[in-house]
Amino acid sequence: MKTKNFIDRKLPGRGDLTEKESLIKLASETPGEEFDLELGSTLLQFEEWKKDNPGGSYDDFLLDMGLARKKLSSGGVVEDYADLIDAYEKGIDVIEGESLTSYIKRIKAAERD
């Protein structure tokens, strides 16, 4: 009986697949990059939320959106973005016309130096 599979023989593999590994590395973000992307998205959501909730704080936004901070048992470096957002809203070290996202990136870059 004939099958619908028309493969008569197995073809030999080409290469050692290292090119595949490099492509996978190019396509994925580091955890830090992923965090920065997520933060940018969250900040945009906060700016939209703020329009409907002018008296609300960033902590209020996090609670309202179900994004409140989770406690991690392993510890590590904790950066309090709520404080940065509050400082931005108060105008502390803000450059005229600077967006919230740009402000946070600039402050974080200054802290690394």
C-alpha positions as CSV (number, residue, x, y, z in Angstrom):
1,M,0.0,0.0,0.0
2,K,1.3,3.4,-0.9
3,T,1.4,6.2,1.7
4,K,0.9,9.9,1.0
5,N,4.4,10.5,2.3
6,F,6.6,10.9,-0.8
7,I,9.9,11.0,1.1
8,D,12.1,8.2,-0.1
9,R,15.2,8.9,1.9
10,K,16.4,11.0,4.8
11,L,18.5,14.0,3.8
12,P,21.7,14.7,5.7
13,G,21.7,17.6,8.1
14,R,23.4,20.8,7.1
15,G,25.8,22.4,9.6
16,D,25.9,22.1,13.3
17,L,22.9,24.4,14.0
18,T,25.0,27.1,15.5
19,E,23.4,29.6,13.1
20,K,20.1,28.7,14.6
21,E,21.4,29.5,18.1
22,S,22.6,32.9,17.0
23,L,19.3,33.7,15.4
24,I,17.5,32.7,18.6
25,K,19.8,35.0,20.6
26,L,19.1,37.9,18.2
27,A,15.4,37.5,18.5
28,S,15.1,37.4,22.3
29,E,15.5,40.2,24.8
30,T,17.5,40.1,28.0
31,P,15.4,40.3,31.2
32,G,16.5,43.9,31.6
33,E,15.4,44.8,28.1
34,E,12.1,43.0,28.6
35,F,11.6,45.0,31.8
36,D,12.3,48.3,30.0
37,L,9.8,47.4,27.3
38,E,7.1,46.4,29.9
39,L,7.8,49.6,31.9
40,G,7.3,51.8,28.9
41,S,4.0,50.1,28.2
42,T,2.9,50.5,31.9
43,L,3.9,54.2,31.9
44,L,1.8,54.8,28.8
45,Q,-1.1,53.1,30.5
46,F,-0.6,55.2,33.6
47,E,-0.6,58.4,31.6
48,E,-4.0,57.4,30.0
49,W,-5.3,56.3,33.4
50,K,-4.2,59.7,34.9
51,K,-6.5,61.5,32.5
52,D,-9.6,59.8,34.0
53,N,-8.1,59.9,37.6
54,P,-6.4,63.3,38.0
55,G,-6.0,63.0,41.7
56,G,-4.7,59.5,41.7
57,S,-1.1,58.4,42.4
58,Y,1.0,55.8,40.7
59,D,0.3,53.5,43.6
60,D,-3.4,54.0,43.1
61,F,-2.9,53.1,39.4
62,L,-1.0,49.9,40.2
63,L,-3.8,48.8,42.6
64,D,-6.5,49.7,40.2
65,M,-4.9,47.8,37.3
66,G,-3.9,44.8,39.4
67,L,-0.3,45.5,39.0
68,A,0.6,46.1,42.6
69,R,4.1,45.0,43.7
70,K,4.6,41.4,44.6
71,K,7.0,40.4,47.4
72,L,9.8,38.1,46.2
73,S,11.4,35.8,48.7
74,S,14.9,35.8,47.0
75,G,15.5,39.5,47.5
76,G,17.5,41.4,45.0
77,V,17.7,45.0,43.9
78,V,14.4,46.8,44.3
79,E,13.9,50.0,42.4
80,D,10.8,52.0,43.5
81,Y,9.4,53.5,40.3
82,A,6.4,54.9,42.2
83,D,8.9,57.4,43.9
84,L,10.3,58.4,40.5
85,I,6.8,58.9,39.1
86,D,5.8,61.0,42.1
87,A,9.0,63.1,41.7
88,Y,8.2,63.6,38.0
89,E,4.7,64.8,38.9
90,K,6.2,67.2,41.4
91,G,8.6,68.5,38.8
92,I,11.8,67.4,40.6
93,D,14.7,67.5,38.1
94,V,12.3,67.4,35.2
95,I,13.5,69.0,31.9
96,E,10.9,71.2,30.3
97,G,8.8,69.1,27.8
98,E,10.3,65.8,29.0
99,S,8.0,62.8,29.0
100,L,7.6,60.5,32.0
101,T,9.3,57.6,30.2
102,S,12.3,59.8,29.2
103,Y,12.6,61.1,32.7
104,I,12.8,57.6,34.2
105,K,15.3,56.5,31.6
106,R,17.5,59.5,32.3
107,I,17.4,59.2,36.1
108,K,18.1,55.4,35.9
109,A,21.0,56.0,33.5
110,A,22.4,58.7,35.9
111,E,22.1,56.2,38.8
112,R,24.1,53.6,36.9
113,D,27.0,56.0,36.3
